[in-house]
Amino acid sequence: MRTTGKARRMSEFDRMLAANREWMTGYPGDRPVAPARGIAVVSCMDSRMPLFGLLGLEVGDAHIIRNAGGIVTEDTLRSLAVSQHLLGTRSVILVHHTDCGQTKSTDSELADLIERATGHRPPWPARTFVDIDADVRHSVAVIRSTPYLLSTEVRGTVFDVGTGQLREVS
């Protein structure tokens, strides 16, 4: 392969693979599949939320279930059922956050945007919301009322992306 003297720019994927090679030298190795602290975290996928640090978790401590908005969907409930029935978790903490993208549009606006860009309308609702605390309370209620879950403790929180504070929603 011929080079022109310019260094090849690494893609984000290549940077991640390189970072993994460095990181794995300190990796703690084989751990049990069941979370050591018996808890599952349902959270937004927002990249500003460093869940391990903000919740004081280590590798192997908890199951982490992330999606847009931290919405409790059928897939979230499926993951929680697997977490509880096969791997022994009983507690669930929800972690929503301030300045969430799910509050920036409506379900219809997002579906319209996707349809304009791709020519296809998504078959699912985005489940956008306006009030973060109300959505946390709704999510807690959904988990608590799901008859096939074994949760003994379900609590909801909001992470402030500006300050780093995590506050419980009552």
PyRosetta script that sets phi, psi and omega in degrees:
from pyrosetta import init, pose_from_sequence

init()
pose = pose_from_sequence("MRTTGKARRMSEFDRMLAANREWMTGYPGDRPVAPARGIAVVSCMDSRMPLFGLLGLEVGDAHIIRNAGGIVTEDTLRSLAVSQHLLGTRSVILVHHTDCGQTKSTDSELADLIERATGHRPPWPARTFVDIDADVRHSVAVIRSTPYLLSTEVRGTVFDVGTGQLREVS")
pose.set_psi(1, 131.7)
pose.set_omega(1, -178.6)
pose.set_phi(2, -87.6)
pose.set_psi(2, 139.0)
pose.set_omega(2, 175.6)
pose.set_phi(3, -114.6)
pose.set_psi(3, 155.0)
pose.set_omega(3, -178.4)
pose.set_phi(4, -101.0)
pose.set_psi(4, 8.0)
pose.set_omega(4, -177.5)
pose.set_phi(5, 93.6)
pose.set_psi(5, -17.4)
pose.set_omega(5, 177.4)
pose.set_phi(6, -87.6)
pose.set_psi(6, 139.2)
pose.set_omega(6, 177.3)
pose.set_phi(7, -68.7)
pose.set_psi(7, 136.2)
pose.set_omega(7, 177.4)
pose.set_phi(8, -70.5)
pose.set_psi(8, 130.6)
pose.set_omega(8, 178.6)
pose.set_phi(9, -75.6)
pose.set_psi(9, 129.0)
pose.set_omega(9, 179.8)
pose.set_phi(10, -74.3)
pose.set_psi(10, 137.4)
pose.set_omega(10, 173.3)
pose.set_phi(11, -74.6)
pose.set_psi(11, 165.2)
pose.set_omega(11, 176.4)
pose.set_phi(12, -60.0)
pose.set_psi(12, -38.6)
pose.set_omega(12, 178.5)
pose.set_phi(13, -62.5)
pose.set_psi(13, -45.6)
pose.set_omega(13, 178.3)
pose.set_phi(14, -61.4)
pose.set_psi(14, -40.0)
pose.set_omega(14, 177.4)
pose.set_phi(15, -61.7)
pose.set_psi(15, -39.4)
pose.set_omega(15, 179.4)
pose.set_phi(16, -67.7)
pose.set_psi(16, -40.8)
pose.set_omega(16, 177.3)
pose.set_phi(17, -63.5)
pose.set_psi(17, -40.1)
pose.set_omega(17, 177.8)
pose.set_phi(18, -65.0)
pose.set_psi(18, -42.5)
pose.set_omega(18, 178.6)
pose.set_phi(19, -63.0)
pose.set_psi(19, -38.0)
pose.set_omega(19, 179.2)
pose.set_phi(20, -64.1)
pose.set_psi(20, -41.3)
pose.set_omega(20, 179.1)
pose.set_phi(21, -59.6)
pose.set_psi(21, -38.6)
pose.set_omega(21, 178.0)
pose.set_phi(22, -72.2)
pose.set_psi(22, -44.0)
pose.set_omega(22, -176.5)
pose.set_phi(23, -64.1)
pose.set_psi(23, -38.7)
pose.set_omega(23, -173.5)
pose.set_phi(24, -66.7)
pose.set_psi(24, -14.7)
pose.set_omega(24, 177.8)
pose.set_phi(25, -66.2)
pose.set_psi(25, -25.3)
pose.set_omega(25, 177.9)
pose.set_phi(26, -108.2)
pose.set_psi(26, 8.7)
pose.set_omega(26, -178.0)
pose.set_phi(27, -63.3)
pose.set_psi(27, 134.1)
pose.set_omega(27, -173.9)
pose.set_phi(28, -70.9)
pose.set_psi(28, -6.7)
pose.set_omega(28, 174.8)
pose.set_phi(29, 87.3)
pose.set_psi(29, -162.0)
pose.set_omega(29, -174.3)
pose.set_phi(30, -60.8)
pose.set_psi(30, 127.6)
pose.set_omega(30, 177.3)
pose.set_phi(31, -131.8)
pose.set_psi(31, 159.6)
pose.set_omega(31, 177.4)
pose.set_phi(32, -61.8)
pose.set_psi(32, 149.4)
pose.set_omega(32, -179.7)
pose.set_phi(33, -71.5)
pose.set_psi(33, -30.1)
pose.set_omega(33, 178.8)
pose.set_phi(34, -73.3)
pose.set_psi(34, 132.9)
pose.set_omega(34, 179.6)
pose.set_phi(35, -61.3)
pose.set_psi(35, 130.0)
pose.set_omega(35, -175.6)
pose.set_phi(36, -59.2)
pose.set_psi(36, -32.3)
pose.set_omega(36, -176.6)
pose.set_phi(37, -99.0)
pose.set_psi(37, 2.7)
pose.set_omega(37, 173.6)
pose.set_phi(38, 65.6)
pose.set_psi(38, 30.2)
pose.set_omega(38, -176.1)
pose.set_phi(39, -130.5)
pose.set_psi(39, 148.2)
pose.set_omega(39, 173.0)
pose.set_phi(40, -116.0)
pose.set_psi(40, 139.3)
pose.set_omega(40, 179.3)
pose.set_phi(41, -111.4)
pose.set_psi(41, 125.7)
pose.set_omega(41, 174.4)
pose.set_phi(42, -108.9)
pose.set_psi(42, 119.4)
pose.set_omega(42, -170.6)
pose.set_phi(43, -141.8)
pose.set_psi(43, 162.8)
pose.set_omega(43, 171.7)
pose.set_phi(44, -70.2)
pose.set_psi(44, 156.1)
pose.set_omega(44, 179.5)
pose.set_phi(45, -83.1)
pose.set_psi(45, 1.1)
pose.set_omega(45, -175.4)
pose.set_phi(46, -50.5)
pose.set_psi(46, 130.4)
pose.set_omega(46, -175.8)
pose.set_phi(47, -71.3)
pose.set_psi(47, -9.8)
pose.set_omega(47, 178.8)
pose.set_phi(48, -86.2)
pose.set_psi(48, 1.0)
pose.set_omega(48, -175.7)
pose.set_phi(49, -105.3)
pose.set_psi(49, 94.7)
pose.set_omega(49, 178.6)
pose.set_phi(50, -81.4)
pose.set_psi(50, 80.4)
pose.set_omega(50, -169.7)
pose.set_phi(51, -54.2)
pose.set_psi(51, -40.8)
pose.set_omega(51, -177.1)
pose.set_phi(52, -62.8)
pose.set_psi(52, -46.6)
pose.set_omega(52, 179.8)
pose.set_phi(53, -68.6)
pose.set_psi(53, -45.6)
pose.set_omega(53, -174.6)
pose.set_phi(54, -72.4)
pose.set_psi(54, -19.8)
pose.set_omega(54, 177.1)
pose.set_phi(55, -107.4)
pose.set_psi(55, 1.9)
pose.set_omega(55, 179.3)
pose.set_phi(56, 67.5)
pose.set_psi(56, 37.6)
pose.set_omega(56, -177.6)
pose.set_phi(57, -100.1)
pose.set_psi(57, 152.6)
pose.set_omega(57, 172.6)
pose.set_phi(58, -117.0)
pose.set_psi(58, 165.6)
pose.set_omega(58, 175.4)
pose.set_phi(59, -56.0)
pose.set_psi(59, 129.8)
pose.set_omega(59, 178.8)
pose.set_phi(60, 93.5)
pose.set_psi(60, -3.9)
pose.set_omega(60, -177.0)
pose.set_phi(61, -79.3)
pose.set_psi(61, -37.1)
pose.set_omega(61, -169.4)
pose.set_phi(62, -149.3)
pose.set_psi(62, 156.4)
pose.set_omega(62, 168.3)
pose.set_phi(63, -84.4)
pose.set_psi(63, 136.4)
pose.set_omega(63, 179.9)
pose.set_phi(64, -116.1)
pose.set_psi(64, 119.2)
pose.set_omega(64, 179.6)
pose.set_phi(65, -117.3)
pose.set_psi(65, 115.2)
pose.set_omega(65, -175.5)
pose.set_phi(66, -123.6)
pose.set_psi(66, 142.7)
pose.set_omega(66, 171.8)
pose.set_phi(67, -157.9)
pose.set_psi(67, 176.9)
pose.set_omega(67, -179.7)
pose.set_phi(68, -62.0)
pose.set_psi(68, 116.7)
pose.set_omega(68, 177.9)
pose.set_phi(69, 84.3)
pose.set_psi(69, -6.3)
pose.set_omega(69, -175.2)
pose.set_phi(70, 65.4)
pose.set_psi(70, 27.6)
pose.set_omega(70, -175.8)
pose.set_phi(71, -69.1)
pose.set_psi(71, 137.5)
pose.set_omega(71, 176.4)
pose.set_phi(72, -84.4)
pose.set_psi(72, 97.6)
pose.set_omega(72, -180.0)
pose.set_phi(73, -100.7)
pose.set_psi(73, 177.2)
pose.set_omega(73, 174.7)
pose.set_phi(74, -59.2)
pose.set_psi(74, -38.3)
pose.set_omega(74, 179.4)
pose.set_phi(75, -68.6)
pose.set_psi(75, -34.9)
pose.set_omega(75, 175.4)
pose.set_phi(76, -62.7)
pose.set_psi(76, -44.4)
pose.set_omega(76, 179.2)
pose.set_phi(77, -64.6)
pose.set_psi(77, -37.7)
pose.set_omega(77, 176.2)
pose.set_phi(78, -61.1)
pose.set_psi(78, -46.9)
pose.set_omega(78, -180.0)
pose.set_phi(79, -63.0)
pose.set_psi(79, -40.7)
pose.set_omega(79, 177.5)
pose.set_phi(80, -64.4)
pose.set_psi(80, -38.8)
pose.set_omega(80, 179.2)
pose.set_phi(81, -63.7)
pose.set_psi(81, -43.8)
pose.set_omega(81, 176.8)
pose.set_phi(82, -62.3)
pose.set_psi(82, -45.7)
pose.set_omega(82, -179.5)
pose.set_phi(83, -57.6)
pose.set_psi(83, -42.7)
pose.set_omega(83, -176.9)
pose.set_phi(84, -79.9)
pose.set_psi(84, -50.9)
pose.set_omega(84, -172.5)
pose.set_phi(85, -76.1)
pose.set_psi(85, -33.3)
pose.set_omega(85, -178.9)
pose.set_phi(86, -98.2)
pose.set_psi(86, -26.1)
pose.set_omega(86, -170.1)
pose.set_phi(87, -127.1)
pose.set_psi(87, 9.2)
pose.set_omega(87, 165.5)
pose.set_phi(88, 81.3)
pose.set_psi(88, 7.6)
pose.set_omega(88, 178.1)
pose.set_phi(89, -73.4)
pose.set_psi(89, 151.6)
pose.set_omega(89, 177.3)
pose.set_phi(90, -132.0)
pose.set_psi(90, -27.6)
pose.set_omega(90, -179.4)
pose.set_phi(91, -97.7)
pose.set_psi(91, 148.0)
pose.set_omega(91, 177.7)
pose.set_phi(92, -133.5)
pose.set_psi(92, 131.1)
pose.set_omega(92, 171.9)
pose.set_phi(93, -118.2)
pose.set_psi(93, 132.2)
pose.set_omega(93, 175.5)
pose.set_phi(94, -98.3)
pose.set_psi(94, 134.9)
pose.set_omega(94, 178.9)
pose.set_phi(95, -127.4)
pose.set_psi(95, 97.5)
pose.set_omega(95, 171.9)
pose.set_phi(96, -92.8)
pose.set_psi(96, -177.4)
pose.set_omega(96, -178.5)
pose.set_phi(97, -154.9)
pose.set_psi(97, 161.1)
pose.set_omega(97, 176.3)
pose.set_phi(98, -70.8)
pose.set_psi(98, 160.6)
pose.set_omega(98, 177.2)
pose.set_phi(99, 55.5)
pose.set_psi(99, 41.3)
pose.set_omega(99, -178.0)
pose.set_phi(100, -78.2)
pose.set_psi(100, 138.5)
pose.set_omega(100, 177.4)
pose.set_phi(101, -61.0)
pose.set_psi(101, -26.4)
pose.set_omega(101, 179.5)
pose.set_phi(102, -67.9)
pose.set_psi(102, -13.0)
pose.set_omega(102, 177.5)
pose.set_phi(103, -96.1)
pose.set_psi(103, 1.2)
pose.set_omega(103, -172.5)
pose.set_phi(104, -91.0)
pose.set_psi(104, -8.5)
pose.set_omega(104, 178.6)
pose.set_phi(105, -156.2)
pose.set_psi(105, -177.7)
pose.set_omega(105, 175.1)
pose.set_phi(106, -106.2)
pose.set_psi(106, 168.4)
pose.set_omega(106, 177.0)
pose.set_phi(107, -56.5)
pose.set_psi(107, -44.2)
pose.set_omega(107, -178.8)
pose.set_phi(108, -65.2)
pose.set_psi(108, -42.9)
pose.set_omega(108, 179.5)
pose.set_phi(109, -61.2)
pose.set_psi(109, -43.1)
pose.set_omega(109, 179.7)
pose.set_phi(110, -67.0)
pose.set_psi(110, -43.4)
pose.set_omega(110, 178.7)
pose.set_phi(111, -61.3)
pose.set_psi(111, -40.8)
pose.set_omega(111, 177.2)
pose.set_phi(112, -62.3)
pose.set_psi(112, -43.9)
pose.set_omega(112, 179.9)
pose.set_phi(113, -60.9)
pose.set_psi(113, -45.5)
pose.set_omega(113, 179.6)
pose.set_phi(114, -64.3)
pose.set_psi(114, -42.8)
pose.set_omega(114, -179.5)
pose.set_phi(115, -65.1)
pose.set_psi(115, -40.7)
pose.set_omega(115, 177.3)
pose.set_phi(116, -63.4)
pose.set_psi(116, -38.3)
pose.set_omega(116, -176.9)
pose.set_phi(117, -76.9)
pose.set_psi(117, -32.4)
pose.set_omega(117, -172.1)
pose.set_phi(118, -118.9)
pose.set_psi(118, -16.3)
pose.set_omega(118, -174.6)
pose.set_phi(119, 83.7)
pose.set_psi(119, 3.1)
pose.set_omega(119, -179.3)
pose.set_phi(120, -129.2)
pose.set_psi(120, 134.0)
pose.set_omega(120, 177.1)
pose.set_phi(121, -90.6)
pose.set_psi(121, 132.2)
pose.set_omega(121, -179.2)
pose.set_phi(122, -65.1)
pose.set_psi(122, 145.4)
pose.set_omega(122, -179.3)
pose.set_phi(123, -82.5)
pose.set_psi(123, -4.5)
pose.set_omega(123, -176.0)
pose.set_phi(124, -113.7)
pose.set_psi(124, 151.5)
pose.set_omega(124, 173.1)
pose.set_phi(125, -80.0)
pose.set_psi(125, 143.8)
pose.set_omega(125, 178.9)
pose.set_phi(126, -70.9)
pose.set_psi(126, -23.5)
pose.set_omega(126, -178.3)
pose.set_phi(127, 62.1)
pose.set_psi(127, 45.6)
pose.set_omega(127, 175.7)
pose.set_phi(128, -67.6)
pose.set_psi(128, 163.8)
pose.set_omega(128, -180.0)
pose.set_phi(129, -151.2)
pose.set_psi(129, 165.6)
pose.set_omega(129, -179.0)
pose.set_phi(130, -108.6)
pose.set_psi(130, -43.5)
pose.set_omega(130, -174.5)
pose.set_phi(131, -103.3)
pose.set_psi(131, 109.8)
pose.set_omega(131, -176.3)
pose.set_phi(132, -62.2)
pose.set_psi(132, -46.9)
pose.set_omega(132, -178.9)
pose.set_phi(133, -61.7)
pose.set_psi(133, -41.2)
pose.set_omega(133, 179.1)
pose.set_phi(134, -64.0)
pose.set_psi(134, -38.1)
pose.set_omega(134, 179.0)
pose.set_phi(135, -68.3)
pose.set_psi(135, -37.8)
pose.set_omega(135, 176.2)
pose.set_phi(136, -62.2)
pose.set_psi(136, -47.2)
pose.set_omega(136, 179.8)
pose.set_phi(137, -60.5)
pose.set_psi(137, -41.2)
pose.set_omega(137, 178.3)
pose.set_phi(138, -62.3)
pose.set_psi(138, -44.7)
pose.set_omega(138, -179.4)
pose.set_phi(139, -62.8)
pose.set_psi(139, -42.8)
pose.set_omega(139, 176.8)
pose.set_phi(140, -59.7)
pose.set_psi(140, -44.9)
pose.set_omega(140, -178.8)
pose.set_phi(141, -63.5)
pose.set_psi(141, -39.5)
pose.set_omega(141, 178.7)
pose.set_phi(142, -62.0)
pose.set_psi(142, -47.0)
pose.set_omega(142, -179.5)
pose.set_phi(143, -63.4)
pose.set_psi(143, -46.2)
pose.set_omega(143, -178.7)
pose.set_phi(144, -62.9)
pose.set_psi(144, -30.2)
pose.set_omega(144, -176.7)
pose.set_phi(145, -93.1)
pose.set_psi(145, -0.5)
pose.set_omega(145, 179.6)
pose.set_phi(146, -79.6)
pose.set_psi(146, 113.6)
pose.set_omega(146, -170.2)
pose.set_phi(147, -66.4)
pose.set_psi(147, -21.5)
pose.set_omega(147, -177.8)
pose.set_phi(148, -94.6)
pose.set_psi(148, 5.8)
pose.set_omega(148, 174.8)
pose.set_phi(149, -97.3)
pose.set_psi(149, 152.4)
pose.set_omega(149, -176.0)
pose.set_phi(150, -111.7)
pose.set_psi(150, 17.2)
pose.set_omega(150, -173.6)
pose.set_phi(151, -54.1)
pose.set_psi(151, 128.3)
pose.set_omega(151, 174.4)
pose.set_phi(152, -95.7)
pose.set_psi(152, -22.8)
pose.set_omega(152, 179.6)
pose.set_phi(153, -143.9)
pose.set_psi(153, 123.5)
pose.set_omega(153, 175.8)
pose.set_phi(154, -130.1)
pose.set_psi(154, 120.9)
pose.set_omega(154, -179.1)
pose.set_phi(155, -134.2)
pose.set_psi(155, 148.8)
pose.set_omega(155, -178.0)
pose.set_phi(156, -117.4)
pose.set_psi(156, 144.8)
pose.set_omega(156, -178.7)
pose.set_phi(157, -137.4)
pose.set_psi(157, 165.3)
pose.set_omega(157, 171.8)
pose.set_phi(158, -128.9)
pose.set_psi(158, 127.6)
pose.set_omega(158, 177.5)
pose.set_phi(159, -94.9)
pose.set_psi(159, 127.7)
pose.set_omega(159, 177.2)
pose.set_phi(160, -87.2)
pose.set_psi(160, 111.1)
pose.set_omega(160, -176.0)
pose.set_phi(161, -69.6)
pose.set_psi(161, -15.8)
pose.set_omega(161, 178.3)
pose.set_phi(162, -84.3)
pose.set_psi(162, -35.5)
pose.set_omega(162, -174.9)
pose.set_phi(163, -111.0)
pose.set_psi(163, -21.0)
pose.set_omega(163, -176.0)
pose.set_phi(164, 88.4)
pose.set_psi(164, -0.6)
pose.set_omega(164, -178.2)
pose.set_phi(165, -76.5)
pose.set_psi(165, 138.8)
pose.set_omega(165, 174.1)
pose.set_phi(166, -108.7)
pose.set_psi(166, 122.8)
pose.set_omega(166, 179.9)
pose.set_phi(167, -122.7)
pose.set_psi(167, 143.5)
pose.set_omega(167, 179.5)
pose.set_phi(168, -80.0)
pose.set_psi(168, 141.8)
pose.set_omega(168, 175.3)
pose.set_phi(169, -99.9)
pose.set_psi(169, 124.3)
pose.set_omega(169, -178.4)
pose.set_phi(170, -88.7)
pose.dump_pdb("model.pdb")
